[in-house]
Amino acid sequence: MKRIFKILLVVILIGTFVWTLWFLYAKSQKPPQEFKTEKATTLSIIRKTVATGSVIPRREVFIKPQVSGIVEAIYIVAGKMIKKGDVIAKIRIIPNMICLNEAESRANRSKINLDQADFDRYQSLFKDKIISPSEFQQYEIRLRQAREEINTAQDNLDLIKEGVAKSTGKTTNTLIRSTLSGMVLDVPVKEGFSVIEANTFNEGTTVASIADMGEMIFEGKVDESEVGKIHQGMDLILTVGAIENYKFNAKLEYIAPKGVAENGAIQFQIRAAVDIDTVIS
């Protein structure tokens, strides 16, 4: 009996040892790896560079008055389409007191000179053959000069006071006309506002801004680390924040040759022509 028990115990020990070896061996083995495969396809690698900026008209002008005065009438409103040469406003001249005083003094002097010409007396002397024809011709020329001077002085006085010469019909630039066909973007003045003429010392008061909305451009800036990725003539995709889900084609036409330091980084200005007729939804 004891012998049978010993044999059974030995068998159990051997079985336990064999099972332990098999368990350790199975645990040391790595599970087989499975790999997912895909069919090869040809795709394009796109390198994107983002530039922020604004879309503006290529041609935009600021209309300035040629005379100083008060805005008497405005004939346009923002958003209106106008043509080149259309009247947009009328200015009422406020004369300069020094110039007005000089013009009045000149007109008075010319009247005095005309009164002193006394042409009738010299004409009577010429008829009586008291003075020679050549001497009478000098008095006649003096009379014509006096009449021309009084007309010129009066026209100058009218132009300073009212902007219109009554005798000749000449006018100063009291009527402001558009120099470009397009849309009125802004009218920063109202009737009754004082405006200053454009001259070499002052840029003048802007009466209206007008732009050709048929030709738009994009102006933005690119960081120095991205400027090497772009070149003139390349196509751009333009996204406008105010118009969601729509994109426009644009073509890069200008890259600034020199960068400008902004907030510790060098920025290069770029400009692109926008194709507003092509919309990418």
C-alpha positions as CSV (number, residue, x, y, z in Angstrom):
1,M,0.0,0.0,0.0
2,K,2.8,2.4,0.9
3,R,4.5,1.5,-2.4
4,I,1.4,2.4,-4.4
5,F,1.1,5.7,-2.5
6,K,4.8,6.6,-3.3
7,I,4.4,5.8,-6.9
8,L,1.2,7.9,-7.1
9,L,3.0,10.8,-5.4
10,V,5.9,10.6,-7.8
11,V,3.5,10.6,-10.8
12,I,1.8,13.7,-9.4
13,L,5.1,15.5,-8.9
14,I,6.3,14.7,-12.4
15,G,3.0,15.8,-13.9
16,T,3.1,19.0,-11.9
17,F,6.6,19.7,-13.1
18,V,5.8,19.0,-16.7
19,W,2.7,21.2,-16.6
20,T,4.8,24.1,-15.0
21,L,7.3,23.8,-17.8
22,W,4.6,23.8,-20.5
23,F,2.8,26.8,-18.8
24,L,6.1,28.8,-18.7
25,Y,6.8,28.0,-22.3
26,A,3.4,29.0,-23.5
27,K,3.5,32.2,-21.5
28,S,6.9,33.1,-23.0
29,Q,5.5,32.8,-26.6
30,K,4.3,36.1,-28.2
31,P,0.9,36.1,-29.8
32,P,1.0,36.3,-33.6
33,Q,0.9,39.9,-35.0
34,E,-1.8,40.9,-37.4
35,F,-1.2,43.7,-39.9
36,K,-3.9,45.6,-41.8
37,T,-3.1,46.2,-45.4
38,E,-4.4,48.9,-47.8
39,K,-4.4,49.2,-51.5
40,A,-1.8,51.7,-52.8
41,T,-3.2,54.9,-54.2
42,T,-1.7,58.1,-55.7
43,L,-2.4,61.3,-53.8
44,S,-1.1,64.9,-53.9
45,I,0.8,66.4,-51.0
46,I,-0.3,70.0,-50.3
47,R,1.8,72.4,-48.3
48,K,-0.4,75.1,-46.9
49,T,0.6,78.6,-45.9
50,V,-2.0,80.8,-44.2
51,A,-1.9,84.6,-44.7
52,T,-4.3,87.0,-43.0
53,G,-5.3,90.3,-44.6
54,S,-8.2,92.1,-46.2
55,V,-10.0,92.3,-49.6
56,I,-10.1,95.8,-50.9
57,P,-10.8,97.5,-54.3
58,R,-7.8,97.8,-56.6
59,R,-8.9,101.4,-57.5
60,E,-10.2,103.6,-54.8
61,V,-10.1,107.4,-54.8
62,F,-10.8,110.0,-52.2
63,I,-12.5,113.1,-53.6
64,K,-11.2,116.4,-52.3
65,P,-12.6,119.9,-52.9
66,Q,-10.6,122.4,-54.9
67,V,-12.0,125.3,-52.9
68,S,-12.6,125.9,-49.2
69,G,-16.1,126.7,-48.0
70,I,-19.3,125.2,-46.7
71,V,-21.0,122.1,-48.2
72,E,-24.1,123.5,-49.7
73,A,-25.6,120.3,-51.2
74,I,-24.7,116.6,-51.5
75,Y,-26.1,114.6,-54.4
76,I,-24.9,111.0,-53.5
77,V,-25.3,108.4,-50.8
78,A,-23.1,105.5,-49.8
79,G,-23.8,102.5,-52.0
80,K,-24.8,104.5,-55.1
81,M,-23.2,103.7,-58.4
82,I,-22.0,106.8,-60.2
83,K,-20.0,107.6,-63.4
84,K,-16.9,109.6,-64.0
85,G,-17.8,113.3,-64.1
86,D,-21.0,113.1,-62.1
87,V,-21.5,115.9,-59.6
88,I,-21.4,114.7,-56.1
89,A,-21.5,117.9,-54.1
90,K,-21.6,121.7,-54.2
91,I,-19.5,124.0,-52.2
92,R,-20.5,127.5,-51.1
93,I,-17.4,129.7,-51.0
94,I,-16.6,131.6,-47.8
95,P,-14.4,134.4,-49.2
96,N,-11.1,135.2,-47.5
97,M,-11.5,138.7,-46.1
98,I,-8.0,139.8,-47.1
99,C,-8.4,138.6,-50.7
100,L,-11.9,140.1,-50.8
101,N,-10.6,143.4,-49.5
102,E,-7.9,143.4,-52.2
103,A,-10.3,142.5,-54.9
104,E,-12.7,145.3,-53.9
105,S,-9.9,147.8,-53.8
106,R,-8.7,146.8,-57.3
107,A,-12.2,147.2,-58.6
108,N,-12.5,150.7,-57.1
109,R,-9.1,151.7,-58.5
110,S,-10.1,150.5,-62.0
111,K,-13.2,152.6,-61.9
112,I,-11.2,155.6,-60.9
113,N,-8.8,155.0,-63.8
114,L,-11.7,154.7,-66.2
115,D,-13.2,158.0,-65.0
116,Q,-9.9,159.7,-65.4
117,A,-9.5,158.6,-68.9
118,D,-11.8,161.4,-70.1
119,F,-11.9,159.9,-73.6
120,D,-14.7,162.2,-74.8
121,R,-12.5,165.3,-74.3
122,Y,-9.6,163.9,-76.2
123,Q,-11.9,162.7,-79.0
124,S,-13.3,166.3,-79.3
125,L,-9.7,167.6,-79.4
126,F,-8.9,165.1,-82.1
127,K,-11.9,166.2,-84.2
128,D,-10.9,169.8,-83.9
129,K,-7.4,168.7,-85.0
130,I,-5.8,170.0,-81.9
131,I,-4.0,166.7,-81.2
132,S,-2.4,164.4,-83.7
133,P,-3.8,161.0,-84.6
134,S,-0.9,159.2,-82.9
135,E,-1.5,161.0,-79.7
136,F,-5.2,160.3,-79.9
137,Q,-4.4,156.6,-80.5
138,Q,-2.5,156.5,-77.2
139,Y,-5.5,157.9,-75.3
140,E,-7.7,155.3,-77.1
141,I,-5.4,152.5,-76.0
142,R,-5.5,153.8,-72.5
143,L,-9.3,153.8,-72.5
144,R,-9.4,150.2,-73.7
145,Q,-6.9,149.2,-71.0
146,A,-9.0,150.9,-68.3
147,R,-12.1,149.1,-69.5
148,E,-10.3,145.7,-69.6
149,E,-9.0,146.3,-66.1
150,I,-12.4,147.1,-64.7
151,N,-13.9,144.0,-66.3
152,T,-11.0,141.9,-64.9
153,A,-11.3,143.4,-61.5
154,Q,-15.0,142.9,-61.3
155,D,-14.7,139.2,-62.5
156,N,-12.1,138.6,-59.9
157,L,-14.3,140.1,-57.2
158,D,-17.3,138.0,-58.3
159,L,-15.2,134.8,-58.3
160,I,-14.0,135.5,-54.8
161,K,-17.5,136.3,-53.4
162,E,-19.7,133.9,-55.3
163,G,-17.4,131.6,-57.3
164,V,-18.9,132.7,-60.6
165,A,-17.9,135.5,-63.0
166,K,-21.1,137.1,-64.2
167,S,-19.7,138.7,-67.3
168,T,-17.8,135.7,-68.7
169,G,-19.7,132.8,-67.0
170,K,-16.4,131.4,-65.7
171,T,-16.8,129.4,-62.5
172,T,-14.4,128.1,-59.8
173,N,-14.5,124.5,-58.8
174,T,-17.6,124.9,-56.5
175,L,-19.1,121.7,-58.1
176,I,-17.2,118.6,-57.0
177,R,-17.2,115.9,-59.6
178,S,-16.3,112.2,-59.5
179,T,-13.0,111.3,-61.0
180,L,-13.8,107.6,-61.2
181,S,-16.8,105.4,-62.2
182,G,-17.8,103.0,-59.5
183,M,-19.6,102.7,-56.1
184,V,-19.7,105.3,-53.4
185,L,-18.2,103.7,-50.4
186,D,-18.5,106.5,-47.9
187,V,-19.6,110.1,-47.6
188,P,-17.9,111.4,-44.4
189,V,-19.3,115.0,-44.7
190,K,-22.8,116.4,-44.5
191,E,-24.5,119.5,-45.7
192,G,-23.3,122.5,-43.6
193,F,-19.8,121.0,-42.9
194,S,-16.8,123.2,-43.5
195,V,-14.3,121.7,-46.0
196,I,-10.7,122.7,-46.8
197,E,-9.3,122.6,-50.3
198,A,-6.4,120.3,-51.3
199,N,-3.1,122.1,-51.7
200,T,0.6,121.7,-51.1
201,F,0.3,122.2,-47.4
202,N,-2.9,120.3,-46.7
203,E,-4.4,117.1,-48.2
204,G,-7.9,118.6,-47.9
205,T,-11.2,117.3,-46.6
206,T,-12.5,114.0,-48.0
207,V,-15.9,114.6,-49.4
208,A,-16.5,111.0,-50.7
209,S,-14.6,107.8,-51.3
210,I,-15.4,106.0,-54.6
211,A,-14.1,102.6,-55.7
212,D,-14.4,100.3,-58.7
213,M,-15.9,97.2,-57.2
214,G,-15.4,95.1,-60.3
215,E,-11.8,94.5,-59.6
216,M,-10.8,93.4,-56.1
217,I,-7.4,92.5,-54.6
218,F,-6.3,90.7,-51.5
219,E,-3.6,92.4,-49.3
220,G,-2.1,90.4,-46.5
221,K,1.2,89.6,-44.7
222,V,3.2,86.4,-44.6
223,D,5.7,85.4,-41.9
224,E,9.4,85.1,-42.9
225,S,9.3,81.4,-42.2
226,E,6.5,80.9,-44.8
227,V,7.5,83.4,-47.5
228,G,9.9,80.8,-49.1
229,K,6.9,78.5,-49.9
230,I,5.1,81.0,-52.1
231,H,6.0,82.6,-55.5
232,Q,4.4,85.1,-57.9
233,G,1.8,83.6,-60.2
234,M,0.7,80.8,-57.8
235,D,-3.0,80.1,-57.2
236,L,-4.5,81.0,-53.9
237,I,-7.7,80.0,-52.2
238,L,-9.4,83.0,-50.5
239,T,-11.8,82.7,-47.6
240,V,-13.8,85.7,-46.4
241,G,-15.0,85.6,-42.8
242,A,-18.2,87.5,-43.6
243,I,-19.2,84.9,-46.2
244,E,-19.2,81.4,-44.7
245,N,-18.9,78.3,-46.8
246,Y,-17.7,80.2,-49.8
247,K,-14.2,80.4,-51.2
248,F,-12.7,82.4,-54.1
249,N,-9.8,81.9,-56.4
250,A,-7.0,84.4,-56.4
251,K,-3.6,84.7,-58.1
252,L,-0.6,86.0,-56.3
253,E,0.9,88.9,-58.2
254,Y,3.2,90.7,-55.7
255,I,5.6,89.8,-52.8
256,A,7.3,92.6,-51.0
257,P,11.1,92.4,-51.5
258,K,11.6,93.7,-48.0
259,G,10.0,92.6,-44.7
260,V,8.8,94.7,-41.9
261,A,9.3,93.9,-38.2
262,E,6.1,93.5,-36.3
263,N,5.8,92.1,-32.8
264,G,9.3,90.6,-33.0
265,A,8.7,88.8,-36.4
266,I,9.5,89.8,-40.0
267,Q,6.3,90.1,-42.1
268,F,6.3,90.3,-45.9
269,Q,3.4,92.0,-47.6
270,I,1.7,90.2,-50.5
271,R,-1.0,91.1,-53.0
272,A,-3.2,88.8,-55.1
273,A,-5.9,89.5,-57.7
274,V,-9.2,88.1,-56.7
275,D,-11.5,86.3,-59.2
276,I,-14.9,87.4,-57.8
277,D,-16.8,85.6,-60.5
278,T,-15.5,82.2,-59.5
279,V,-16.9,80.8,-56.2
280,I,-15.8,77.5,-54.6
281,S,-18.6,76.3,-52.4
